[in-house]
Amino acid sequence: MNIAGLLPYVMPVAIGLVVVLSLSLVPERHRQPLNALAIAGAGGVYFSGGGMGVWELPFGALMLYVAYRGLTSWTFIGIGWLLHTAWDIVHHLKGSPILPFAHDSSLGCAICDPVIALWCFRGGPPLRELLPGGRRRGALQHPGTQG
């Protein structure tokens, strides 16, 4: 497979990394609620296409519940991204993409979402904790250093 053949698989990972990096810059007190809202929105993105018919409604309700739980749990936000991944795969296989004008958009979303989920399962850390040698939350500080 040549480079151009890899782009549909590499670009969604790159987009996921850009999303994670961008979200990691959001102040900590706003980061988790913002991500919970993103999960709620992700639950409704297929409504207008209705590719799964009435099943879009219970999936949206499930995602709303997961988003609500995500207000206090990064794990639920990660679960929400993985649920959306599964729904993306279903839509891709049925031929009902998230973006009707982009045939493989659901496949791309299914590749991108787990990247975000992994970050959420780590607790949505800020950028400084994502970098090599970055300080971890709750790490011991040496006397005389500032937090």
N, C-alpha and C positions, 0 to 999 in steps of 0.2 A: 504494500500500500504506500502510495506517495504522500508527500506533505499535504497536498490539497485534500486527499482522502481522509486525513486525520483531523482536519479542521473542525468538522462537525462534532468531534468528540473532545478535542482539546479546548476549543473556545468555550464550551459550557463550564469546564473546570476553571478556566481563567476568569470567566464571569463570576463564578461562585467565590473565587478568591478575592476578586475586587469587591464583591458584596460584603464578604467577611471583613476585609480591611476597612471598608467604609463604615460598617456598623461598629467596628471596634473603636472607632474614633468618637462615637457618640458618648457623651458623659454617662458614667456608670448608672446614675439614678434614673436615667431615661432609656438606657439600652434595653433592658428586659421588657418594659411595657411596649416599646416600639416594636420589638420582635414579636411579641404576642399579637399586636395589631396586624403585623405582616402575615401571621398565620391565619388570622380571621379573614383577611383579604384573599389569601391564597385559596381559602375554602370556597370562595365565590367566583373565581376567575373563569370558570367554565359555564356559569349560569347562562350567559347570553348565547353560547353555542348549543347548549343542551344536548351534546352528543350522547350522553348516557340517559337521556330522557328524565323520568321522574327520579332516578337514582342520584341525580345531581343535588337534590334537596336534602336527603339524609346525609350525604357526604358533607355538604355545607354546614349542616347542624352539628355533625361530629367535629368538624374543624373549629366551629365556634366554641364548642365545649373545650376542646384541646387548647384553644387560644386563651380562654378564661383561666384554665388551670396553669397556662404558661405565664400568667401575670405573677405567679409566685414560684414557678418551677421551670428552670432552663431545660430540664429533661423533657417536659411536655412540649416545649417549643421544638426541640429536636425530633420528638415523635411526630409532631405536626408536619415538619419538613419531610420526614420519611413517608408519612401517609400521603402527602402531596406527590411524592415521587411515584408511589404505587398508582395513584390516580392518573398521573401523567403517562405512565406506561400503558394503562388501560386505554386512555384516549389515543395514544400513538398507535396501538394495535388496531383500534377500531377505525382509525383514519379521521379522527375528529380533533385536530390539533388546537392547542391553546390560542395560537394566532392563526386564524383561518387562511391567511395569505402566505403562511410559511409552513409547508408540509411537515417538516421535522422539528417544529418548535416544541412540541410536547416531549420528544425524545431529548432535545437539548435541556429542557427544564428538568427531566428525570435524571440527567447527569449532573446538573448544577446543584439541585436541592440537597443531595447528600453531603456535598462540601460544606454547605451552610449548617446542616444538621450536626456534623462532626464538631464544628465550632461551638454550637449550642450545647452539645453533650459535655464539652469542656467547661461550661459555665459562662460562655460568651465573654471571654477575657478581653481586656483592652489590648491595643496594638503592642504596647511595651512588653506584654507577657507573651506575645506571639513570636517576637524576635528571639534569635538565639541569645542565651545569657540574660534574657529579660527577667525582671523580678516577678515572683509569684505573689499572689495575694496571701497575706498572712506570713510572708517570709520573715525570718528573724532579721532584725536590723542591728548593725554594730553601733555601739555607743558613739554619740557625736554625729550620727548621720541623720538626715532629715527624711521623712516618709513622703 
